[in-house]
Amino acid sequence: MKTFSSVRLGCPKNIIDSEVMEALLEERGWVLRPSSEYVDVILVNTCAFIDEAKEEAVDEILRAVEMKSQGRCGRVIVAGCLVQRYGPELVRELPEVDLFVGTDEVERIARHAASLEADIEETPRLAAESPRFLMTAKHPRNTAGVGSSAYIKIAEGCSNHCSYCVIPALRGPFRSRPVEDILEEAEGLARKGVLELILVAQETTCYGSDLPGRPGLARLLEELAAIEKIRWIRVLYTHPRRLDKGLFSVMAREKKICPYLDVPLQHIDDDILRAMNRRCDSRRIRRVLEQARESIPGVALRTSLIVGFPGEDRGRFRMLFDFVREIRFDHLGVFRYSREEGTVAASMEKQVGKRTAESRRNIIMSEQARISGEINQARRGSVYDVLLEEPSDIPGYTHIGRTPFQAPEIDGVTYVAAPGGAAGTIVRAVITDADTYDLFGRVLSPEEQGAFAGSNPRG
């Protein structure tokens, strides 16, 4: 019996790659084991988007190498974005690693592992071709721990070439999966008990632009909403340049689509946006956010920002801070600019010091905490659907769940008093308390559900 353990790093898109590789290995007779046990192979799937991700990846590789030296595993395979970006350097610096495979090798992972086990002489230690891989519904996924929510990757790669970003080099050009293929995977997930589909790609709003007939994200959402057992559909990683009233109309009309818009904006100053090559100005950003709030009742807005980008002086940072205070996003994350070699932005003048960038990050996050707390307090007394996910260890609350305006892992949660409730079910709950990021509530009694029958279950 051949055994392996898997280390998953990075974003949901990368996690899906890990799930596919794990399932392909299992199809070939490999058995997935916890990292605490001896295994024949440790598979580390890496991220290399920013400095922090690279550091985490290197730490995990070194941990696996140490386990190998201690006799706790036989071999180490390192996969993913770090290999795609630094393959030859990694081969030189880490002779203890048996094999490095890039992002194009996902569907060939079992073959690579078999070559290692067979001790085939002169097997290259690096396989990192130009990224072309695009998963399909035919590729298996290890969804053992998915539960009632599942990410579904609708496209791969990116063709935007933002000046600070290395994704096109790591993942290749943007390429969409056909609508029918995505529907096949979604229906399979629904049969496994998944209630919530979370659509991801490097940019979901670009979906279908490269397919015959250019089906688009709006059509895909309508098709997914027709799957009977799916209750919620959530869209992440949109781009303000491609958001429009047509998409908003579908999101408002289809009750299964969560009133939730994740739109990474990065900045609001026009000079910074041009330097970032975002191809979207501040006027367009404000108009899109206004249209979203006008078109989608109760929509929750999430964004991510970059502080410390080259040329961001005090005035431009102040403009960004005032924008955050003005728009009052429901959820917001801030990244400190990471100077990535090989990008256009890395050679720009007026680089901002890390200490200054970190201070600016803290300033915006402190303001967002205040805004988030006020928004949450205003939700007290409101009634929402809540997807129960796991038991709670907070006295008085039996479950941890999420409302339609809370995405997993990146937003807050809702603690619910739901005696007799079961994980993987959706209940109606009234919000009784709130803190900065989380909500607290209780399930409505049958009588109360009748009284609140006219309220909006989506949020």
C-alpha angles and dihedrals in degrees: 000000000000115000134193141174125213131219112198117200134172137021128345089268090059092044089058089055088053091051090052094048092047092051093047090053091048090052088058093053101269117140120218113228135179115267089244090071129070110267134181092230137020112205115202114190108197141203125212104177099118138359095271091053092049092049091050091049093051091048091053092047091051090048090053091047090052090051089052091052089051092053093249094123137020104222141001126224119189117198141173140034099346089057092046089054104037105017102137092042092050091050090055097043100041110044089160091070110090099204140009119200127183132218093279093061100068096109092043097053094107091053091050091049091049090053090054093049091049090053091227107190121240092018106161114245092215130058112171114141124171108293112265103136116124118177121229136193087265091067110090121231129205097234096162093123098034097102119178096336127059136180116229120197109219097179142006135222131012136249099187097095098203106195095243098044133094097186097105089057092047100041106022129229122334114279127172130214115235116262092242092053093052091048091052091054092044092052090050091052090048090054088055091057101265111154100177127051116197112198116214138175134136084272117002095189090064089061115134097008089117097044128091109272091013095247095190134202094282092060092045091053092051091051093048092048089061091066102106102214095047111097104175133031120190128188123209134183102029124167121227091222091067102035113108144161092266092063092042090052091056091047091052095044100045105072093199091064109091114238088240128120120192107191116164104211100173094197145353103216109102095218091052092045090053091048089050089051090231092149090216128094132211093260091057092047094053092045092051093050091048092049091049092054092045095047104038115054112230094357116179114218123213126182141167125218138196120220126190096035113160110281095021100137126177093275094052092046090050089053089054092048092050090049091055090049091048100048097039099208116209090223130015138173128192127207124196108232111264115209101224119192114238095032126111092237093057091071096043121118124244097044112188119233118250092237092054092046092049091050091052090049091053092048093055094042090051090053091046090052089058092048093046091050092052093048091049093049089053089058093064110119093022122122123225142164110258125198107217111220113165143350118283125229093202111105112249094023119087100187145031113222144152136239122220089266094056118079118201121265097000104057135046125277137231120240110210135194098220110153108197092013120139130219110252096039132106118231136181112245138175118223110238102170142005143193132193097297109359135067131214127206150142135239115262119247117240090259092051092048089060091050092050095041092117096053121106110264092194095063 
